[in-house]
Amino acid sequence: MRKLEWFVFKILLPLVVVNFIVCDFLHEYEWVTFGLQFGPIAAVVAFIIVVGLLVKRPYDEEKVEETDTKGGRKWIIFLVVLVISLNLLWGEPASNLLNIKRFEFWAIMIIIPLLRAFDYKKKTDNTREEKRYF
């Protein structure tokens, strides 16, 4: 992974996500504005899109790297613990997505990561079908 990609995906994007979550709980303060909460996310997404369009890798350079599932699980666990602790210690957030009393939180933060942990395979995986139907 290139240094810029590593910096954006491993450092900048997680910081922006944590900023979004914390700012959602501080919605009653006047200094927490829409731009402060959503501005960094929009800037990082725009940066990723622009860099993706400008920097095209040659076909030979493209390699499918194995994803770090252990690091991904730790990140999801960290986010869930952060949201639950902010709900218990600070109060209700502005959005329903981060409110532990709402179904949206449990669907997005708990159920979907658990479903992704299962390895779903079709009956036709790893088999070669010789018949062709036109």
N, C-alpha and C positions, 0 to 999 in steps of 0.2 A: 504494500500500500504506500502510496506517495505520502510525503510529509504533510502536504496541505490537506489531503483527504483524511489522514490520521488526525490532524489537529481539529478539523471541522467535525468529524463524526465521533471522535473519542473525547474531546474536551469541550468544544464550543456548543454543540447541539445538546449534550446533557446539561450544561449550565443554563441554557435557554429554557429547557423543559422545567428544570427546578425553579427558575425565575417565574415562569408562567404559573406553576402550582402555588408557590408562596404568594404571589401577587393576587391570586384568586381568593385567598383567605383574608387578605388585607383590603378588601374592596370598600370598607367603610371609611377609610382615610382618603382625604381629598388629593393627596399627592400620588396615589395609585390611579393612574389614568389608563384609558384604553391603549394609548400608545406605549406606555411603559410595560403593559402586560403582553400585548400582541405584537408590538413593534419588533422586538428581537427575533421572534419566531418568523415573522414575515421577511425580515432581512436575511436570516440564515437560509430560509427556503429559496429566496430569490438568488442568493449567492450560490447555492448548490446547483440551481437550474442553469445559471449563467456559466459557471465553471464547467458543468457537464456538457453544455452546448459548444463552448469554446475549445475545450481540451478533448479532442477525440483520440482515443487510443487506437493504434494499429491493431488489426485482427490478431496478429501474433502475440501482442502483449496482453490481450485479454485472457485472464485466467480466472477460473472459478475458485475462489478461495473458500476454504471451509470456515463457516461462521463459528465464532466462539460462543457456544451455547451456554457454557458455565457462566461467562461474563454477562450474557444476556439475561440469564435467570437472576443473577445477583442484582442487576439493574432494575428488573421488574419488581423484585422483592423490596429493594430500596424505595422505589416509588410508592408501592402499596403501603409500606410502613410509614413513609413520610406523610401520605395523605391521611391515613388513619390517625396518626398522632396529631396532625394539625386539626383534624375534626374533633378529637377529644380534648385537646388542650386549648385551641383557639376559638373554635366555633364553626358554624356552617359557612361554606364557601358561597361565592356568587353563582357558580354554575352547578347544575345538577350532576354533571359528570364526576365531580370530585366529592360529592356528598355521600357519606356512607349509609345514610338513611334511605337513599334512593336506589332503585334497581339498576339504573344506568351505570353506577360505579361498579356494582358487582358483576354486571355483564361485561364491561370493557376491561376492568382491571383484574378480575379473578377468573371468570369463566373462559374467556377467550385464550389467555395464556395457558390455562389447564388443558384446553382442547388442542392447542398447538403441541403440547408435550406428547400426545399420542401419535403413533406412527401409523397413519392410514395407508393401506396398500390395496390396490385393486387386484382382482383375479388375473388380469392381463399383464401386470407388471412383470418385467424380466422374462417375458415370453415373446417370441417372434411369430407373427402371424403371416403365413405364406399366401393365404387367399386374399385376393384383391377383388373388390366389387366396384365396378365403374358405374 
